[in-house]
Amino acid sequence: MKSELIVDVQPTEVSIALVEDSRLVSLQKESRNLSYAVGDIYLAKVKKLMPGLNAAFVNVGYEKDAFLHYLDLGSQFSSYSSFLKQMLDDKKRLPSLPKSKLLPDIDKHGSITDVLTPGQELMVQIVKEPISSKGPRLTTEISFTGRYMVLIPFCDKISISQKIKSTEEKLRLRQLIESIKPKNFGVIVRTSAEGKRVAELNHELKTLLKCWDDAVAKAQKVEAPSLIFEEESRIVGVLRDIFSPSFENIFVNDTDICNQISKYVNLIAPERQEIVQLYDKDEPIFDHFNITRQIKSSFGKIVSFKSGAYIIIEHTEALHVIDVNSGNRAKASNDQESNALEVNLRAADEIARQLRLRDMGGIIVIDFIDMNKSEHRQALYDHMREIMANDRARHNILPLSKFGLMQITRQRVRPALDITTTEACPSCYGKGEVQPSLLFTDTLKEKINYLLSTLKVSDFIVYVHPFVDAYLKKGLISMYTRWRWSMGRRFRIMPDQSLAYLQYRILDKQRNEIDLKEEKDMNSSSKAKSKAKNQQEE
C-alpha cells in the first residue's frame, strides 16, 4: 500500500491529507490562530466549585470556563499542589522536582471542595478542545508527549506499550528507562520506541525534561490565566501522531513548514529525510493530487459508494446517525439476503473511512439493511471490527441489535470535521439574483486591467473555476491569449477546483492574496477609466 501525506498550508489554516493508494483516508485541519489545542498547558485560576458535579470551572482565558473534574486531578494531586505552592510562593527560586518528596495519593472517592478553593492557581493541560457550546476539558496530570515516550511529572512509574509483544524488548526498555530517567518522573514508553538505541531515547527524554523546566519557569513569571507551554509547531504536533516511516512521500507547499517537517523527520528517522518534498508549482497542491475532488465527494449528507449504493449521515449534539441504502444497484443479485450482505459489507468499508475522515466521535448509530440470517449478521460485525482495527482513536463496537442497528462509541477529542460541500453563490450572496454570467469575463478583464494599470501590480496569478479557465483558453487564439497580448504577459490564469463557478482569487508573486472588494474595485476601476478617458479627450 502506497501511503503519502499532502500538506496544504494556507494563511489561516493547515490541511493535512493522508492518502493510501491515491485514496483519501484521513483529513485534518488545524487553524493557524487556534487558541486552544490538546496538549497546551496553562497557568489558570479556579473560578467556581460545583460540589454536585464534583468538579470545578476554571478560567483559562476562554469565553467559556474550562471544566475540571475531581477524577482529572490525578492521584498525585497532593505532590503536585505542594510543588506548585512552593513554585508560586518563591518567584526567585525554581524548585527541583527530583529533589522533592512525593506525598501520599489523594482519595479517589474524595470531594472537589476538599482540595480546591475559588481563586486558587493551577497548572492545567487541555485534554479536550472546546466542542459546540462546551469549554475545554482539563487535567492537572501534566504530560509531555514525544515520538518514543510520554513524560509524566509527580510519578515514578514506568509503563510499556501493550503493542510491544516481545518480553525481552519490554524488559530491555524498562531497564533502559530506569537507568536514564530522573526521580519523581514517570514514563510511558510508546510503540515506536521498540528497537531504538539508548542514545535516541535519552535525547528525547532530555528534550521533554527541558519542556517541563521551561513551563515551570514561565509559570513563575506570568499572571493567570496564561499559556505556558505549547507545541513548537501545531503541524509537527499533528504529524507526530500520524507519521509512519512507511510513508513514501510528504509533499508540503510552504518552505518554512517544509523545513520544520524535514527537521522533525530527520530527528526521528534520519534515513527517511528524503521523503519530505517541497511542492512549488502554481497549481493548488490539493488539485494536483486530486484531493479537492475527493473532499467534495466524500463530505456532505449523502455519500455514494460502489454500484449505486449510498449512505446518509446526520449529526446531532449527542450522536451521529448513519443510514445505509442499496439505491439503484446495477449488479443486484436475485437473492435479497446476499444482496443485503454485500451492500452492508461495502457500506461498512465506507463508514470506517468516514469515521477517520471526519474524525467523528461520541456515539455512532448505524442502520444497516435488514438481514435475517444470523451468520450474515455475525459476518458484518466481524468485518466492521477488522477494518476498524487500524483506527487510532479508541472505540468500541457492539453487535447488531434485533432492529438491525450497530452502535459504535469512538473517542472524541476535538469537534468532528464538518466541511460544507455546497457552494455559496459568489455573485448573489444568497439574494437569488445574479448579474449575467456571460459578463463575468468582462468583469474579470476589468479587474486584471485595474491591477496592472492602476495598482501597478505584476506577476500575479488569477485562480478561477476550471470551467471558466477552459472557456478562457479555448481555441487557437483564445480570449486569454488576446488579454495577454493587449495587457502584457505580467499575469497568469490558473484553474482551482476549490472555487465556486463565478468565484476567483488573486495571489501576488509572494503568494499573498490580493483582496479586491467588489464595490470599491468597480468604483475605483471605473474612476480610473473615466480619468483616462478625460485625459485622452483633453
N, C-alpha and C positions, 0 to 999 in steps of 0.2 A: 504494500500500500504506500503510495506516494503522498507524504504529508508536507504541506507548505504553510507558512504564516505570511499574511499580507497585511501590512500596517499602513493605514491611511491617516496621515497627520494633517489636521485642519486647524485654523486659528483657535477655534473654541472647543474642539474635541478630537479625540484619537479613537479610531475604529480598528480593531484587531480581528481579522478573519482567519479561522483555521480551516484549511481546505484539504480534504482527503480524496485523492484521485479526481481532482478538479471539482469536487462536490463540496459545497459549503456545509460544514457540520457545527461550527460554533462562531458566534459573533459577539464581541464585547465592545461596548462604547464607554469611554471614560472622558468626562468633561475635564478640560484643562484648567478650569477655575472652580472645580468642585470643592465645597467647603469641608465636607466630611467623607472619609473613606475608612473602610475596615482596616484596623491596624494602627491608625493615628492615635497618639497619646496626648491627653490634655491635662493641665492643672485646672481643676474645676471646683465648684463650690456647691455644697448641698443646699438646696433651696427649700425643700418641703419633704417631711416624712409622711408616709402613708401606712400606718400600722395595719390597717385592714388588708392591704396588698402585701404587707411585709416587704416594702420597697421604699425607695426614695426617688424624688425627682431632683435632677442635678443640672445646674446651669453650666453649659459648656459653650455658651455664646450663640446657640442656635435659636431660631424663633420659637421652637417647641422645646421644652425642657427634656433632657435625656432621661431614660429610665434605668434605674439600678436596683436589681432585686437582691434580697439578702443572700441567696444562694450564689450570686455572682460576685460576692465579696471574696470568696475563696476561703479555704480552711486556715490559711496562714495570715489572716487579716490582722491578728494581734501583732505579729512581727512587722508586717507592712506598716501598720498605723504607728508603731513605736519609732520605726526608722523615719517615716515621713514627718513626725512631730520634731524629731531631732534635727532633720534637714531644714525645716521651715523656721525653727526657733533660732538657730545659729546660722545666719546667712553668710558668715565669713568663712566657715569651715565646712568642707564637703565630707559627709560621713562615709565610712567604708563598710560596705555590706559584708565582705568576707570576715571582717573583724567583729561584726555584730553577733549578738546571741539570739538565736531563734526562740520565740516564745511558744507555749502550747497552742494547739489548734483551737479555734472557736467552736462552740456548739453548733452543729449543723441544723438543729431544731430551734435555734435562738430567735430573738426578735430584733428587727432593724433599729428599734429605739434604744436597745442596749449598747449599740456600738457606734451609732451615728448621731450627730446633733445638727440642727439647721445652722448654716454658716460655716460648717467645717470644710476645710480644703482637702481635696483628694487628687491623687494621680489616677486617671481613669483611661481606659482604652476602648475604642469603638469596636464592638463585635457585630453590630448590625447597623447598616446605613438607615437614614430616615426613609420610611416606606409609607406612602399615602399620607395620612394625617398624623402619623406617629413620629415621634422624635427618635434619635438614635438610641440603641441599647448599649449599655456599658458593662464593663467588668473592672475590678481592681486587681485581678490576677494578670499582671502585666506580662507580656511575652514578646520576644523579638524573633521573627521568622527569617531563616536563611535557606539556602538551597539544600543543605545537608542536615540541618538541625534547627530546633526551636529552643531558645534560651529563656528560662523562667526564673526570675529572681525570687528570693524567700522560700526556696525549696532545695532539697538535696537529692531528690530522686532522679534516677536515670531510666528512661523508658525507650524501648526499641520498637520500631515499626513492626506490626504483625505481618506485613507483607514480605519481610525478610524471613525466609523459611529455614535457612541454614543455621543450625545450632552453633556451629563453630564460628560462623560470621557474627552472630549475635554476641557470643562471648568475647570475641576479639574487639568488637566495637564498644562493648561495655567497659572492658579493661582499659581501652584506649582513652575513652572519655573520662573515666575516673582519674587517669593519670594527668590530664591536662586541664580539667575544669576547676575553677576556684571554689572555695567553700561557700555554702549558702546559695548556690545557683543550681537549679535543676536543668536537665537537658532531655529533650525528646529527639531521638535520632530518626531522621526521615529515611524513606526507602532509597532515595538517591545516594545515600552515604555508603551503600553496600559496595565493598571492594575498594573504597577510597583510601588513600595513604594518609598517615598521621599529619603530614605537613599541610595537606589541603584542609583537613578538619580543624587543625589548630589555627590556621589562618582565618577561617570563617568564625571560629569561636572568639578570637580576639576582635574581629570586626563587630560582632554582636555585643561583646562586652563594652566596646567603645560607644556603641549606640546607647547603652544603658547609662554610662558615665555622662555622656553629652546631655541626655534627657534630664538626669538629676541636676546637673549643673545649670541647665536652662530654667528648671522649675524653681530654683532658688532666686532667680533674678526677675521673674515676671510676676504679674498680678493675675489672679484668677478672674475670669476664665481665659486661658491662653493655650495655644498649640505649642507643645514642647518637643514633639517628635513626629516626623512623617517620612515616608519613603523618599529616597533620593530622587526617584522619578516614578510617577504612577505607572508609566508604561513598563518600566523594568519590573515593578511590583506585580503587574498583571502577567508579564512574561515569565517571571519566576515560577508561577503556579502552573502554567500550561506548557512551559518549554520542555522539549524532549530532544535528546541527541539524535533521534531518528529523523528529525526534520531535514528535508533535502535542501530547502531554501527558506530564507526570511527576507522578504522584499520590503523596503521602507522608502517612503517618498520625501523624507526630510533629513538633511545632513546631520543636524545635531542629534536627533533621536537615533539615527543610524549609528552614530559614533557611540552613544550610550549603550545601545543594544550590543554592538560589536565588542565593547569593553566588557560587558557582562558575560557574553558568551565566551570570550577569551579567558575570563576568570574561572568559569565553571567547566568549560570544555574547550581547552585551547586547540585541540586537534580539529575542531569543527568551526573555527572562526570564519572560514571562507564561505560559509553558507549565508552570512549576512551580506546583502547586496543593496546598494543604493539605486532606487528607481528614479531616473531623471528625465523621463520622456514627458512630453506635453499632454499626451492623452491621460485622463484621470486613471489612477492606478487600479481602482475597483472596476472601471470599464475594461481595462486591458486584460484583467484576469477573470472577466465575466462574473464578478461578484455582485455588481449592481443589479443585473438581471435576476440573479438568484434571490437577492434580498426582496425584490419586488414581487417575485412569485412565491416566496416562502412565508412572508408575513401577511397579515390580514386575517379576516374572519374565516375565509374558505381557502383550504389548501388542497390542491389536486395531486394525485399520485398516479401510479400505473393503471392503465386500462380503463380510465374514466372514473374510477372511484375517487372519493374525496372525504375530507374530514372538516368539521365545523368547530371552531374554537371560540368559546365565550369566556370572558373574565369577569369575576365579581371580587368584592373585597375579601371574602372568606375563602373562595376556592376557584379553581378553573374547571370548566366542563367541556369535554370533547365528545362530539357525536360522529360516529362512523357511518358513511353511506356508500352503497355499492355503485350508485349512479347508473349511467348507460354503458355498462361494461361490454366491450366489443367481443371478448372471448369468454363470456359466461358459459359455464358448463350446464348441462341439463339437471345435474344433481344439486339441489338448493343447498344442502348441508355442506358439500365440498366447496361450492361457490362461496358460501359464507365464511368458511375456514380460510380460504385463500385470500379473500378481501381483508379479513381480520388480521392475518399474519403480515400482509403488506402494510396495513394501517399501523400495526404495532411498530414496524420499522420507521415509518414516518413520524409517529408520535414520539418515539425515543429521540429522534433527531430534533424534533421541535422543542422538546423539553430542554435540551442542551442549547439549542439555537437561541431561544427566547429567555433562557435562564428562569424558567417557570418554577416557582416553589410553593410550599404550603400543601394544600390538599388538591389532588387532581382526580376527577371522576371521569371515567371513560365509558361511554355507552357503545359497546360493540354490537355487531349484528348478531341476533339470537342464534344460538347453536344448541341442538337437542342432545347430541352425543357427548357424554362426559369425557371421553378420551380426546375429543376435539377441544373442549374447554381447558383440559389439562395441558394439551399441546400449546395452546395460545399462552397460557400462564407461564409455562417453561420457556417459551420463545421470548416473551417480554423480559423475563429475568435474565436471560442470556444476553440480549442486546443492550440491556441497561447496566450490565456488569462494568462497562467501560466509562460509565458516568462518574465523574469525580465527586459530585455532590452526594452527600449521604441520602439514602432513600429506602423506602420500604414498600413492597408490592404485595397486595392481598389477592387471593384467587377470585375468580368471577363469582359474584353473588347469584342467587337464583333469578334475579332480574336481568342478568347479563351485564352487570356493571363491574368494572375493575377500579379499585381505589389505590392510589399511589400517594404517599407522602414524600416530599422532596425538600431538602434543606433550602431555606430561603434566607439569604444573607443580604441581598440587595434587591431593589424593585425589578420585576420582570421587564425584559426588554420589549417594549411595545413600539413598533415602527409603523407609522401610518403609510400605507401604500397608495391610498387615493391621493390625487394631486390637486392642490388648491389652484384655481384658475389665476394665473399671474396677470390677466388683463382686466378682470372684473372684480376680483377680490370678494367674491360671494354675492355680488349685486345681481348677477344673472344676465347682464348685457355687456357686450364687449365691442371694441372697435373692430372694423372689418379686418379679418386675419390676413387678407390679401395685402393690406397696407403695412403689415408688420415689417416687411423687408425695407420699406421706405423709412420707418422709424429707426430700424437698426442702422441703416446707412447714415441717417442724420446723427445718431449717437457717435458713430465712428468718426465722422467728419468733425463733430464738435470736440472730441478728444484730441484729434490730430491738429486742427486749425486753431481752436480757441484755447484749450488747456495745454497744448504743445506736448502731449504725451505720445510716446512712440514705443515700438517693440512690445505691444500688449497683445493678449490673446482674448478673443471673444468666444466664449463657450455657449453653444446653442443646442437645442434638441436635435438628435440625429436626423429626424425627418427634415427639419429646417436646413441642417447642414447639407443634406443630399440635394434639396431643392436649389440652394445657392450655388452648388458646384456642378449641377447637371449641364451637359452639353459641352461641345468643344471649346467654345468661348463662353464660359459661364458668367453669371452675374458676379460671382466672387472675383473672377479674373478681371472683369471690367472695373470693379471697385478698386482693385489694386493698381490697375493702370492709371486711373484718374486721381486716386488719393495717395498713391505711393505704396511701396511694399513694407510699410512700417507697422503692419498689424497682420494677425492671422485669425482664421475662424476654425474652431475645432468642435467636434461633437462631444456631448456629455450626457450619458444615459440617465443621470440622476435628475435632470431638469424636466420641468413640465413643458407642454407643447410650445407655448409662446413665451417661455421664460429664457433669460440669458444672464450670464455673469461675465465680468471682465476682470482679468488679472494683469497687473503690470509685470515688468521684467524681473522684479524681485519677488514675484508670486504673491503679492498683496492684492486683495480685492479692491477694485475701484467702485465705490458705492455711488451710483447715479440716481438721485431722487427724480421720480417721473416728472412732476410739475416743474420743479426747479430746472431740470435738464432742458425740458421742452421750451420753457420761457427763455432760459439763457441762450439756447441754441437759436431760437427764433430772433432774439435781440441781436445776436451776433450776425445772423444772416441779414437782418434789416439794416444793421450798421454797415455791413459790407456793401449792401445794395445802394445805400445812400452815398457812400464814398465813390462808388462807380458812377452814379448819376452826376455828382459834383465834378 
